[in-house]
Amino acid sequence: MTMEDQQVRFLRCIGEPTRLQIIKLLADGEKCVSEIVEGMNREQSLVSHHLRAMKECNIVIARQTAQKIYYKLTDSRLAELVFNSEALMRELSLCQLEGECYEGREN
């Protein structure tokens, strides 16, 4: 798999609103699933589904205690990436047009 293929896989993995929210919540540090669910006001099954996908892409790591599973970002730069992209979106008015910003089009 090329670096570009890996980047595409990574960006697709985080390029989903629920996953972006999870990254923002975990920017402050490790949280258990119930804290993430509460912070997002979403169903536990939906949050768990997204956490599993993020774990498969090595975006989060899990730690289990007797009763709870805790998740944290594998690297703090992941949160920085999300917050920096948000700032760029606002400052440069990126992807403000209706549609998908050329998503799926060939070069």
N, C-alpha and C positions, 0 to 999 in steps of 0.2 A: 504494500500500500504506500503510495507516495505521500509526501508531506501535505500536498494540496488535498489529497483524498482524506487524510486525517483531519485537516482543518475543516473541511466541509462536514465531516461526520460530527466533529465537536460543535461547530456553529449550529448545525441542525438540532443537536441535542439541547443546547441552551436556548435556541430560538423559538421558544414556546412560552407564552405568558406565565403559566403556573411555575415553570422551572426558573424563570427569571425572578419571580417573587421568592421562591425558595432560596435562591442564591443571595438575594438581598437580606432575607431573614437570617441566614447563616453567616452573614458578614460580621455580625456581632459575636459569633462564637458558636460552639456546639449547642444543639438543642435536641430534645427528645421529640419523637413523632407527634405526641399530643400537643406540645408547644408549637410546633410548625402548623398543625391542623388549626389550632386556636388562632394563631397569628394570621392565617390566611382565610379563615372562615369557609373552609372547604371540607368535603367529605374525607374521612380518613383513608378510604380505599383509593380515592383519586390521588391524594398526596403520596401514599405508599407506592402507587404505580409510577409516579414521576421520580420519586427517590430511587426506585429500583433502576430505572433507565439512566439516571444520573450516576448511579454507582457503577453501572456497566461501562460508562465512559470515563470512569475515574475522576469525576467531578466532585463527588462526595465519598466519604468513607464512613462506615458504621461501626459502632461499638455497642455491644449488648451487655446490660446488667441483668440481674435476676428477673426484673419485671419490665424493663424499658429498653428501647433501642435509641441510641443517640447518633445524630449525624453531624458532621462538620465538613467544611470545604477542604479539599486536599491541598489547596494553596490559596492564600489570601489575595493573590493577584486575580483570581477568578471574580471576586467581588469588585475589585478595582476595574476590571474589564467591563463589567455590567454598568457600574456607576459612570465610568468614563464614556461609554457608548451612549448612555442616557444624556449626558452633558453635550456630547457631539450632536445628538439628535435635535436638542433644543437650540443650540448655538448656530448650527449650520442648516437648520430646517431640512434635515435629511428625510427622505421618503415621506414627504408631506402630501404628495399627490395621491389621488385615489388609485388603488391597484396595488400591485405587488412589487414595485421597484425593480422591474425587469426580471423578477424571479422566474426561473425556468426557461429563460431565453438563452439561445446559444450566442457566443461572441461573434 
